[in-house]
Amino acid sequence: MSVRINGRRYEAAVEPHRLLSDLLREACGLTGTQGEAEIREAAALAAADINPESDLHASADFRHHLAGLLTARGLRRALTPGCPVRDPLRSAQAPARG
């Protein structure tokens, strides 16, 4: 696979089922520290894309705020190394209850 990020070209072999975030972090040495602006932009887009109504539980303004907040939180968590949310097989398997 070949990608160009911020004008720099990266090449790496990609195994099946490998997450793009892992590839960027491990093979390309990108840590995501410069991705905060993109996360904030995605959060703003998510908040702007909804048209919530106010009701007795929450105002429309609060729901806009919450959409952005949860989008940013989910993206940060998904990009965190070792986060179980990133592993679709692990998160799909519920722990056995005794």
Secondary structure, DSSP 8 states (H G I E B T S, - for coil): -EEEETTEEEE----TT--HHHHHHHTS---SGGGHHHHHHHHHHHHHH------SS--HHHHHHHHHHHHHHHHHHHTSTT-GGG-HHHHHS-----
